[in-house]
Amino acid sequence: CGVDHSVIVATDQFKFRVFDPKANKVRSTLLAPTHGGPATTLRLVPLEPGAPDTKVRHLAYATKSKVVGLVQLPLDGSPHKTMGVIAHAGEVSAMGISWDGRWMITAGGADLCVHMTKIQTEGLRVEEDPDAAQVDPFMDLLEGGRDGAFVQEIVDYFYYAQLRSQGEDSKAPRQISGSVPLVEVPNLVRALGYYPSEKEVEYMLHEASYMRFHETKSVSGSIDFDDFIRLYVNHRPVFGVGKEHIEQAFAALNVMGDSGEGGEGSKLSREQLLYALENLGESLSRDDLEQCLRALTGKVDLDVVFPASVGATDFAENVLGFEDVGDEVDASGA
């Protein structure tokens, strides 16, 4: 974006990831449009002939089915800078932009249709409100909005993180600076219900340390409240983990284990599941696993927590405590 050289990719979790190819790091993770489905194709819209280099640029995107749209640059995750329209009745198999940035050309699937759509960016232009804060669009995405109970909960946790960073048992006068050390960020987002992986924590902390770099020309070791809200909204999952995700994970582990029982309703042996938890991905030590099980179930005996054969529904209900899984199964089988 701008004069920086970046690589932008869209994930299947409705996120944009901006990579710095020189540093080989993820510069930022940003909320992507949620119109119709995850973006599958991205194209930078060229400037029209004669347009100044300072003109606002746009990124075109297409989803797998029906929807195409535009995002105003620079990317920041604001939903006010995105739009989407239904361009096809079904699959969108390809997308291109004309050399002059005036037309979007999209191809369908079995319908054998090719559509040309006029690109008019005026309707996407976001007018600057002198009384609005940059964080306002992100506040609107939080449950209840700026004046809701959830935002007040975030404020309380943010204040507590400031006190915690100065020592919970300290008797010295407290300093409320309006910012918290970056080391408190992982605990803050976990307190709010988002449990990032270690790699995602690495992405968050790297991004947070550079959020004000263009202004200060230095890397920061702390983050203020508004920047934390933007970071949290951009990184938290658009949709929570559901029954289908657990079933997919069990099916994938079944294939890796070559058990020949893939598909919905797949089960793993106790040994297979423990091997996956302790060795694959971001693995857990046996001590960490027992602590997690104690917190989730109140038990640490693996033979008691896990039966000899463990299914996705058993794991979701009896270990993770998902209360809606059984209802979903009943509804789907009705």
C-alpha positions as CSV (number, residue, x, y, z in Angstrom):
1,C,0.0,0.0,0.0
2,G,1.3,3.5,-0.8
3,V,5.0,3.5,-1.6
4,D,5.6,0.3,0.4
5,H,6.1,-2.9,-1.4
6,S,3.8,-5.5,0.1
7,V,2.3,-8.9,-0.7
8,I,-1.4,-9.1,0.1
9,V,-3.1,-12.5,0.5
10,A,-6.7,-13.4,1.4
11,T,-7.4,-16.3,3.8
12,D,-10.4,-18.5,4.1
13,Q,-11.1,-17.0,7.5
14,F,-12.2,-13.6,6.0
15,K,-8.8,-12.0,6.7
16,F,-6.2,-10.1,4.6
17,R,-2.6,-10.7,5.5
18,V,0.0,-8.1,4.4
19,F,3.5,-9.6,4.1
20,D,6.7,-7.6,4.1
21,P,8.8,-9.5,1.4
22,K,12.1,-7.9,2.6
23,A,11.7,-8.9,6.2
24,N,9.8,-12.1,5.4
25,K,7.2,-11.3,8.1
26,V,3.5,-10.7,8.3
27,R,3.2,-7.0,8.7
28,S,-0.5,-6.9,9.5
29,T,-3.7,-9.1,9.7
30,L,-6.8,-7.2,8.7
31,L,-10.5,-7.9,8.5
32,A,-11.5,-8.7,4.9
33,P,-15.0,-8.2,3.3
34,T,-17.5,-10.8,4.5
35,H,-19.9,-10.3,1.5
36,G,-20.8,-13.8,0.1
37,G,-17.8,-15.7,1.3
38,P,-14.0,-15.5,1.6
39,A,-12.2,-13.7,-1.3
40,T,-10.5,-16.1,-3.7
41,T,-9.1,-13.6,-6.2
42,L,-7.5,-10.2,-5.7
43,R,-6.5,-7.6,-8.3
44,L,-5.1,-4.1,-7.8
45,V,-7.2,-1.6,-9.8
46,P,-5.0,0.5,-12.1
47,L,-5.3,4.2,-12.1
48,E,-7.3,5.7,-14.9
49,P,-5.1,7.5,-17.6
50,G,-4.2,10.9,-16.5
51,A,-5.1,10.4,-12.8
52,P,-2.6,11.7,-10.3
53,D,-0.4,9.2,-8.4
54,T,-1.9,10.6,-5.2
55,K,-5.5,9.4,-6.1
56,V,-6.9,6.8,-3.7
57,R,-6.3,3.3,-5.0
58,H,-8.6,0.3,-4.8
59,L,-8.3,-3.5,-4.5
60,A,-10.8,-5.6,-6.5
61,Y,-11.8,-9.0,-5.2
62,A,-14.0,-11.9,-6.2
63,T,-15.5,-14.7,-4.0
64,K,-16.0,-18.3,-5.1
65,S,-19.7,-17.7,-5.7
66,K,-21.7,-14.8,-7.0
67,V,-20.0,-11.8,-5.3
68,V,-17.4,-9.4,-6.5
69,G,-16.4,-6.0,-4.9
70,L,-13.9,-3.3,-4.0
71,V,-11.8,-2.4,-1.0
72,Q,-10.4,1.1,-0.6
73,L,-6.7,1.3,0.1
74,P,-4.7,1.5,2.3
75,L,-6.1,-1.6,4.0
76,D,-7.0,-1.1,7.7
77,G,-9.9,-3.6,8.2
78,S,-12.6,-0.9,8.3
79,P,-15.9,-2.2,7.0
80,H,-16.7,1.3,5.8
81,K,-14.1,0.9,3.1
82,T,-15.6,-2.2,1.4
83,M,-18.5,-3.1,-0.9
84,G,-19.8,-6.1,-2.7
85,V,-22.3,-6.8,-5.4
86,I,-23.8,-10.0,-6.9
87,A,-22.2,-10.3,-10.4
88,H,-23.0,-13.9,-11.2
89,A,-25.8,-16.4,-10.5
90,G,-23.3,-19.0,-9.4
91,E,-19.6,-19.7,-9.5
92,V,-17.1,-16.9,-10.2
93,S,-14.2,-18.8,-11.8
94,A,-11.9,-15.9,-12.8
95,M,-11.6,-12.1,-12.6
96,G,-9.5,-9.4,-14.4
97,I,-9.3,-5.7,-14.6
98,S,-9.0,-3.6,-17.8
99,W,-5.7,-1.7,-18.3
100,D,-7.5,1.7,-17.6
101,G,-9.1,0.5,-14.3
102,R,-12.6,1.2,-15.6
103,W,-13.9,-2.4,-16.1
104,M,-14.0,-5.6,-14.1
105,I,-14.3,-8.7,-16.3
106,T,-15.5,-11.9,-14.6
107,A,-16.1,-15.4,-15.8
108,G,-18.8,-17.7,-14.5
109,G,-18.7,-21.5,-14.3
110,A,-21.2,-24.0,-15.9
111,D,-23.3,-21.1,-17.2
112,L,-20.4,-20.1,-19.6
113,C,-21.1,-16.4,-18.9
114,V,-18.5,-13.5,-19.0
115,H,-19.6,-10.2,-17.5
116,M,-18.1,-6.7,-17.7
117,T,-18.9,-4.5,-14.8
118,K,-18.2,-0.8,-14.7
119,I,-16.0,0.2,-11.8
120,Q,-17.3,3.3,-10.1
121,T,-15.3,4.1,-7.0
122,E,-17.1,7.3,-6.1
123,G,-19.8,5.4,-4.1
124,L,-17.1,3.8,-2.0
125,R,-15.3,7.0,-1.1
126,V,-15.2,7.4,2.7
127,E,-15.6,11.0,3.7
128,E,-13.5,12.1,6.6
129,D,-15.6,13.1,9.6
130,P,-13.6,15.6,11.7
131,D,-15.5,14.5,14.8
132,A,-15.0,10.8,14.3
133,A,-12.2,8.7,15.7
134,Q,-10.3,6.1,13.6
135,V,-11.5,3.5,16.0
136,D,-15.2,4.2,15.5
137,P,-15.8,1.6,12.7
138,F,-14.2,-1.1,14.8
139,M,-16.3,-0.1,17.9
140,D,-19.4,-0.6,15.7
141,L,-18.4,-4.2,15.1
142,L,-18.2,-5.1,18.8
143,E,-21.3,-6.6,20.5
144,G,-23.5,-3.7,21.7
145,G,-21.4,-1.0,20.0
146,R,-19.4,1.7,21.8
147,D,-21.9,2.0,24.7
148,G,-22.4,-1.8,25.1
149,A,-21.5,-3.9,28.0
150,F,-18.8,-5.7,26.1
151,V,-16.9,-2.5,25.4
152,Q,-17.1,-1.7,29.1
153,E,-15.7,-5.1,29.9
154,I,-12.8,-4.4,27.5
155,V,-12.2,-1.1,29.3
156,D,-12.1,-2.9,32.7
157,Y,-9.7,-5.5,31.5
158,F,-7.5,-2.9,29.9
159,Y,-7.3,-0.9,33.2
160,Y,-6.5,-4.1,35.1
161,A,-3.7,-5.0,32.6
162,Q,-2.1,-1.6,33.3
163,L,-2.2,-2.3,37.0
164,R,-1.0,-5.9,36.6
165,S,2.0,-4.8,34.6
166,Q,3.1,-2.6,37.6
167,G,2.8,-5.5,40.0
168,E,-0.5,-6.7,41.5
169,D,0.9,-6.6,45.1
170,S,2.8,-3.4,44.7
171,K,2.1,-0.6,47.2
172,A,3.6,2.1,45.1
173,P,1.3,4.8,43.5
174,R,-0.2,3.5,40.3
175,Q,0.5,5.2,37.0
176,I,-2.5,5.0,34.5
177,S,-0.8,5.9,31.2
178,G,-3.6,4.9,28.8
179,S,-1.4,2.1,27.4
180,V,-0.3,-1.4,28.3
181,P,2.9,-3.3,27.6
182,L,2.7,-5.6,24.6
183,V,3.4,-8.6,26.8
184,E,-0.1,-8.1,28.2
185,V,-1.9,-8.3,24.8
186,P,-2.1,-12.1,24.6
187,N,-3.7,-12.3,28.1
188,L,-6.1,-9.5,27.2
189,V,-7.5,-11.1,24.0
190,R,-7.8,-14.5,25.9
191,A,-9.8,-12.7,28.6
192,L,-12.1,-11.5,25.8
193,G,-12.7,-15.0,24.4
194,Y,-10.1,-15.1,21.6
195,Y,-7.5,-17.8,22.0
196,P,-4.8,-17.3,19.4
197,S,-2.1,-19.8,18.6
198,E,1.5,-19.1,19.3
199,K,2.1,-18.1,15.7
200,E,-0.9,-15.8,15.8
201,V,0.4,-14.2,19.0
202,E,3.7,-13.6,17.2
203,Y,1.8,-11.9,14.3
204,M,-0.2,-9.7,16.7
205,L,2.8,-8.6,18.7
206,H,4.9,-7.8,15.6
207,E,2.0,-5.8,14.2
208,A,1.3,-3.9,17.4
209,S,5.0,-2.9,17.8
210,Y,4.8,-1.2,14.3
211,M,1.3,0.3,14.5
212,R,2.7,3.8,15.1
213,F,6.0,3.4,13.2
214,H,5.1,5.8,10.4
215,E,4.5,8.5,13.1
216,T,7.2,7.9,15.6
217,K,9.9,6.2,13.4
218,S,10.5,3.8,16.3
219,V,9.2,0.4,17.4
220,S,6.8,0.6,20.3
221,G,6.7,-1.7,23.4
222,S,3.2,-0.7,24.4
223,I,-0.3,-0.2,22.8
224,D,-3.0,2.3,23.7
225,F,-6.7,1.5,23.9
226,D,-7.9,2.5,20.5
227,D,-5.1,0.6,18.8
228,F,-5.8,-2.4,20.9
229,I,-9.5,-2.3,19.8
230,R,-8.4,-2.2,16.1
231,L,-5.9,-5.0,16.7
232,Y,-8.4,-7.2,18.5
233,V,-11.2,-6.8,15.9
234,N,-8.9,-7.4,13.0
235,H,-7.4,-10.6,14.5
236,R,-10.3,-12.3,16.3
237,P,-12.1,-14.9,14.3
238,V,-15.1,-13.7,12.2
239,F,-16.9,-17.0,13.1
240,G,-16.2,-19.1,16.2
241,V,-15.1,-22.8,16.2
242,G,-18.2,-24.9,15.4
243,K,-19.1,-28.6,15.2
244,E,-18.1,-28.8,11.6
245,H,-14.6,-27.6,12.3
246,I,-14.1,-30.3,14.9
247,E,-15.5,-33.0,12.5
248,Q,-13.1,-31.8,9.8
249,A,-10.1,-32.0,12.2
250,F,-11.1,-35.5,13.2
251,A,-11.5,-36.6,9.6
252,A,-8.1,-35.1,8.7
253,L,-6.4,-36.9,11.6
254,N,-8.2,-40.1,10.5
255,V,-6.7,-39.8,7.1
256,M,-3.2,-39.1,8.5
257,G,-3.6,-42.1,10.7
258,D,-4.7,-44.2,7.7
259,S,-7.5,-45.7,9.7
260,G,-9.8,-46.1,6.7
261,E,-12.7,-44.5,8.7
262,G,-12.7,-41.0,7.2
263,G,-15.7,-38.9,6.7
264,E,-18.4,-37.6,9.0
265,G,-18.6,-39.4,12.3
266,S,-14.9,-40.4,12.2
267,K,-13.4,-41.7,15.4
268,L,-9.9,-41.8,16.7
269,S,-8.4,-44.2,19.1
270,R,-7.2,-42.7,22.4
271,E,-3.6,-43.2,21.3
272,Q,-4.2,-41.4,18.0
273,L,-5.8,-38.4,19.7
274,L,-3.1,-38.2,22.4
275,Y,-0.3,-38.4,19.8
276,A,-1.9,-35.6,17.8
277,L,-2.3,-33.3,20.8
278,E,1.2,-33.9,22.0
279,N,3.1,-34.0,18.7
280,L,1.3,-32.2,15.9
281,G,1.0,-28.5,15.2
282,E,1.5,-26.4,18.3
283,S,2.0,-29.5,20.5
284,L,1.2,-29.7,24.2
285,S,3.4,-31.3,26.8
286,R,1.8,-33.9,29.0
287,D,1.8,-31.5,31.9
288,D,0.1,-28.8,29.8
289,L,-2.4,-31.3,28.5
290,E,-3.3,-32.4,32.0
291,Q,-3.7,-28.7,33.1
292,C,-6.1,-28.1,30.2
293,L,-8.1,-31.2,31.0
294,R,-8.3,-30.2,34.6
295,A,-9.7,-26.8,33.7
296,L,-12.1,-28.2,31.1
297,T,-13.4,-31.4,32.8
298,G,-12.0,-31.3,36.4
299,K,-10.2,-34.6,35.7
300,V,-6.6,-35.4,34.7
301,D,-6.7,-39.2,34.2
302,L,-6.5,-39.6,30.4
303,D,-8.1,-43.0,30.6
304,V,-11.1,-41.5,32.3
305,V,-11.4,-38.3,30.1
306,F,-10.9,-40.1,26.8
307,P,-12.7,-43.4,26.1
308,A,-10.9,-46.1,24.0
309,S,-12.5,-44.6,20.8
310,V,-13.2,-40.8,20.6
311,G,-15.5,-39.2,18.2
312,A,-15.8,-35.5,17.2
313,T,-19.2,-35.1,19.0
314,D,-17.8,-36.8,22.2
315,F,-14.8,-34.6,22.2
316,A,-16.8,-31.4,21.6
317,E,-19.4,-32.1,24.2
318,N,-17.6,-34.1,26.9
319,V,-14.2,-32.4,26.8
320,L,-14.6,-28.9,25.2
321,G,-18.1,-28.4,26.8
322,F,-19.9,-27.4,23.6
323,E,-23.6,-27.4,24.6
324,D,-25.1,-26.9,21.2
325,V,-23.4,-29.8,19.4
326,G,-26.1,-32.4,20.2
327,D,-28.8,-30.0,19.2
328,E,-27.1,-29.4,15.9
329,V,-26.8,-33.1,15.3
330,D,-30.5,-33.7,16.1
331,A,-31.5,-30.9,13.8
332,S,-29.4,-32.1,10.9
333,G,-30.8,-35.6,11.3
334,A,-34.4,-34.5,11.6
